[in-house]
Amino acid sequence: MATRIRLRRTGRRHQPTYRIVVTDSRAPRDGRFIETLGHYDPRTDPATIAVNAEKARDWLSRGATPSDTVRSLFKKAGVFAAAVSVPAAAPAEVAATEE
């Protein structure tokens, strides 16, 4: 099953809020979903973004593809930053610790 991380629209008419959900790629926008990862409210100033980063990284590691909008929201929320910021140990440091 191809999973996708995308926005699900909620809220009243002309007052949208969105939930960030994991869903089957064939499901409609507001249809069935597997899990909720957070929410996004574009009407506040600044826009409110709340994401469970641990769950989001877990789904990304399982192969779920984020939509373009969700990808930019994840960057703003720092979901991608922690995965990239971990530096690898240099070979000289590894050799020094083994002795």
C-alpha positions as MATLAB code, in Angstrom:
seq = 'MATRIRLRRTGRRHQPTYRIVVTDSRAPRDGRFIETLGHYDPRTDPATIAVNAEKARDWLSRGATPSDTVRSLFKKAGVFAAAVSVPAAAPAEVAATEE';
ca = [
       0.000    0.000    0.000;
       1.415    3.395   -1.000;
       1.069    5.767    1.939;
       1.020    9.522    1.689;
       1.297   12.262    4.319;
      -1.060   15.096    3.423;
      -3.497   17.688    4.733;
      -7.095   16.917    5.614;
      -9.382   19.948    5.638;
     -11.517   20.612    8.697;
     -13.285   23.690   10.005;
     -16.259   25.738    8.907;
     -16.878   27.329    5.544;
     -14.308   30.083    4.844;
     -12.479   29.169    8.063;
     -10.212   26.258    7.150;
      -7.948   24.362    9.502;
      -6.063   21.265    8.502;
      -4.961   18.011   10.076;
      -1.722   16.383    8.950;
      -2.617   12.739    8.340;
      -1.127    9.545    6.939;
      -3.436    7.994    4.367;
      -3.564    5.586    1.475;
      -2.649    7.509   -1.681;
      -5.883    6.406   -3.373;
      -8.183    7.748   -0.617;
     -10.000   11.076   -1.146;
      -8.719   14.253    0.542;
     -11.122   14.115    3.487;
     -11.670   10.350    3.428;
     -10.228    7.523    5.505;
      -6.852    7.975    7.121;
      -4.441    5.794    9.069;
      -3.050    8.185   11.686;
      -3.073   11.880   12.612;
       0.385   13.466   12.978;
      -0.579   17.031   13.867;
      -2.520   20.085   12.770;
      -2.026   23.334   10.838;
      -3.995   26.576   11.181;
      -3.128   29.110    8.456;
      -5.538   31.760    9.794;
      -3.491   32.711   12.848;
      -0.625   35.180   12.645;
       1.882   33.520   12.462;
       0.393   30.260   11.217;
       0.132   27.514   13.851;
       1.953   24.281   13.051;
       1.874   21.422   15.568;
       3.526   18.151   14.508;
       4.452   15.023   16.424;
       7.980   14.855   14.982;
       8.704   11.357   16.287;
       5.649    9.859   14.544;
       6.389   11.845   11.383;
       9.975   10.566   11.199;
       8.715    7.032   11.811;
       6.288    7.241    8.871;
       8.927    8.832    6.648;
      11.331    5.997    7.477;
       8.610    3.496    6.515;
       8.392    5.082    3.057;
       5.424    7.456    3.339;
       5.702   10.330    0.855;
       4.768   13.827    2.054;
       2.849   16.179   -0.222;
       4.616   19.396   -1.263;
       2.734   21.465    1.315;
       3.372   18.983    4.125;
       7.064   18.848    3.166;
       7.344   22.629    3.593;
       5.419   22.474    6.899;
       7.778   19.737    8.155;
      10.767   21.931    7.284;
       9.278   24.854    9.221;
       8.463   22.589   12.181;
      11.968   21.086   12.194;
      11.059   17.485   11.427;
      13.802   17.175    8.802;
      16.397   19.200   10.755;
      17.059   16.613   13.485;
      17.586   13.799   10.999;
      20.173   15.800    9.041;
      22.019   17.472   11.926;
      23.544   14.259   13.367;
      27.203   14.246   12.226;
      29.004   10.999   11.486;
      32.119   10.168   13.534;
      35.398   10.784   11.715;
      37.611    7.692   11.108;
      40.435    9.200   13.239;
      38.106    9.555   16.232;
      36.946    5.942   15.893;
      40.522    4.628   15.741;
      41.507    6.685   18.802;
      38.642    5.302   20.898;
      39.476    1.663   20.068;
      43.021    1.867   21.493;
];
